[in-house]
Amino acid sequence: MLFYKVMNLSLFFVNVHIFDASGSWTLWGTKVWRLLDLTVHCLRSSVSSLQIPFDEEVIHGVTEAGFLAVSYGCRRLHYVLYFCRQMTNAAVATIVQNCPDFTHFRLCIMNPGQPDYLTNEPMDEAFGAVVRTCTKLQRLSVSGLLTDLTFEYIGQYAKNLETLSVAFAGSSDRGMQCMLEGCPKLRKLEIRDCPFGNAALLSGLEKYESMRSLWMSACNVTMNGCRLLAREMPRLNVEVMKDDGSDDSQADKVYVYRSVVGPRRDAPPCVLTLSGL
């Protein structure tokens, strides 16, 4: 393994860790984007994987301008995991235009419901650009202020998407319905803290047969909705986990998955298995 430790330039620094010879990089501790802009030419054009972690002790971290600089210098990027405080629709659209071969695009804006900080608009067009441009996309994590329009884009354009992670997003059940009606190769769907309820859950009856799993937590799904799903799809395992002190009618965490052996026998007491009920 190779390490590029601290590169000093004026008062700025970046700590770059090269995971392997195939071109996987992690950028740590970049205080301002200008250093990335100046050092991006040091990155090989063959770099294909990039991770930018989140550091609470760094006030600004790697901003969208730094991410843009990387995209101009590393056109072969196909994997990115980027934690940030804020983002813009225009920056994401330009990044994916520069790097259209993304197969994994995981953008994690740490402030839930954060809009485009320049226009104050939802981040719908950012992820619309991702799914329209990156036709090879297999894994997507979305964040920021998102309406159902984001999920309309995903359902329409993400033809090769296999894994989708959603948090603090959506306007109504329609958002989840769009994902389940589209995305023909979807295998794993993870949702938390979204307004999706029973109508959204039950809209995927046919889809769940071809999926590996569905996870929903802190959504608007009820126990009755989960029971109906279990009755309608007896070959699925439907598990519900209740939070302490929660409403008896609410399904706090729901895990739906397929198994050839039926319900598992090692479920802890906090897990209620509805399959076959």
N, C-alpha and C positions, 0 to 999 in steps of 0.2 A: 504494500500500500504506500502511496505517495502522499506527502503532506506539504502544502504551501502554507506556512504559518503566517505571521503578521507581515503585511506589506505596508510600509509607511510612506505616505506622500503628504507633505505638509502636515496638517493636523488630522488627516483622515486615515482610517485604516480599514482593512478587510481581512478576514481570516477565511481562506478557501480550503476546503477539505476535498481532495479528489478520492472518491471511493474506490475506483478501479480504473483500469486502462481503457475501459469501453466508453468513458466519457461521462461519468456521473459526478456531479459537483454539489457541494453544500456551501452556501454563503452564510457566514456567521458575522454578526456584529458590525455590519456596514452602517456607519453613522449618517452618511449623506449619499445621495444618489450620484453626485458628481464623480466620486471615486470610481464607481462602477462604469460610468461613461468613459473615464480615462483608461481603465484597466480592462475593459471588455475585449480589447484587441489582444490581450494576453491569453484569452480563452480560445482554445482550439475551435475551429469551425465544425469539428466532429463532435463537440459536446452535445449529448442527447438527453441528459437527465439533470434536473436542477431542483434543489430543495432550498427554500429560504425560510428558516424557522422564525418564530416570534419570540422576542426578548422584551419583557416588560420593563427592564432597566434602561433600554434604549428608547429615547423619546420618539424619534422619527423612524429609525430603522431603514430598511430598503423601501423606498417609495415607488409609486408607479413609474416614475421617471427612470429609476434604476432598472426596474424590470423591462422597460422599453429598451434601454441601452443593451441589456443582455439579448433581447430578441433580435436586435439589429446585427449583433455579432455572432449569434449562435442560431443560424437558420435551420439547423437540423434537430432542434429540440423536439422531443416527442413526449417527455414526461416533465411535469412541473407540479410541485407542492409549495404553495406560497401563502404564508401567513402575513397579514398586514392590518393596519388600522383603517385604511380608507383606499378607495379606488375610483376610477372614472370609467364610464362606458367607452369613451374614445380611446383610452389607453388599452383596454382589453381588445377592442376591435383591431387596433394597429398591431398588437402583439400577435394575434392569431393570423393576421395577414402576413406577417413576417415569418411565422412558424406554423404553416398550415398542416403539418404532419403530426400534430399532437394526438396521441392515443390516450393519455392520461392528463386531465386538466383539473387541478384541485385548488381552487381559490377560496381561502378562508379569511373573510373579513371579520376581525375579532369583535367588533361592535354589532350586535344583532340589529337588523333593520336599518343598517347604514346605507343611505342613498349615495348616488354620485355626489361627491363632496363639492364639485364645482357647479353643477347645474341643479342639484337637489332633486333630480329625477330618479325614479327607480332604476335598478341595475338590469332591467329586462333586456335592453339592447346589447349589453355586454355579453350575456350568455346566449342571446340570439345569434350574435356574431360567431361565438365559439362553435355552436352546433351547425351553423350554416357553412362555415369555412373548413372546419376540421372534420372531414368526412370519415376519417379512420378512428374517430373518438370511441374509446371503449369504457373509460371511467371518467365520471364528472362529479365534482362537488361544487355546489352553488351556495352563495351566501350574499348578505347585503339585503337591501330593501327590494323585494321581488313580488310582483303581482302574478296573476294567473297567466299573463302574457308570456312570461318566461317558459312556463310549462307547455303552452301551446307551441312555442318554438321547438322545445325539446321533443315533443311528440311528433312534430312534423318532420324534423330534419335529422334527429339522432338515430339513424338507421342501424348503426353498428354498436350502439351503447349497450353495455352489459351491466355496469354497476353505477348507481346514481345515489348520491347522498344529499339530503335536503334538510335545512334547519331554519326555523324562524322565517318562513317564506309562504307565499301564496295568499290569495284573497278569499277563496271559496273551495268547495268540493270540486269545482270544475278543473282546478289546477292538477289534482291527482288523477282525475279522469283522463285528462289529456295525455299524461305520461303512460297510463295503462292502455289507452286506445292506440297510441303510437309505439315507438321503440320496440320493433319486432324481436330484437335480440336481448331484451332486458332480462337479466337473471337475478339481480340483487337490488332491492330498493330499501333504503334506510331513510326514515322520516322522523323528525322530532320537532316539537314545539311549533306545529303548523295547524291551521284551522280546519283540516280535513276531518270529516266525520263519517257516519255510517254509509251515506250515499257514495262517498268516495271509496270506502273500503269494499263495498259490495259491487262496485263497477268493474272490479278486476276478476270476477269469478272464472272466466275462461283463461285469463292471463296467468293466474297463479299456477295453473297446471304445468306451464312450461318454465316457471321461474324456480330459482333455488330457494329464495326466502324473501319475506317482507318483514320489516321491523318498523313499528310505529310507537312512539312514546310522547306523552304530553300533547296528544291531539284531542279531537272531539269524538272519539269512538266510544260507544257504550257497550255494556255487556250483552245487551239484546242484539246489537249488530254483530258481535263476535259469535254469538250462539247461532244466528241465522247463517252466517258464513260457514260454520262447522256443519250445519244440517245440509246446506246446499252442496257443499264440497266435502263429502265424507272421506275422501282420500287425502285430504290435507290435514296436517296437524296444526291446530289452533291453540296457542298457549297465551294466557293472560296473567300478568303480574300486577298485583295491587300494591299501591303505596300505603304506608301507615296513615290512618286517619282520612283516607280519601272517600269520596262518595261511593256508596255501594253499587250504583248503577254505572259508574264510569270505568272504562277499561284503560288503566293508566299506561300499561306497556303491553303491546301485542306482538307476538312472534308467530308468523305463519310460514310453514315450510312443508316440503314433500319428503316422505320417507317410505321406503318399501317395507319396513318392518312395523309401521304404525306408530302410535304414540310411544314416547320414551318412558322407561320405567324408573329412571333415576332422577326424575324431576324433584327439586326441593319443595318443601311444604308451601312456599310462597307462590308457586306456579300452579295455576289452575288449567288443566287440560280439558278443552271443550270438544275435541274430536270425538265424533260418534255420539254426542249427547243429543 
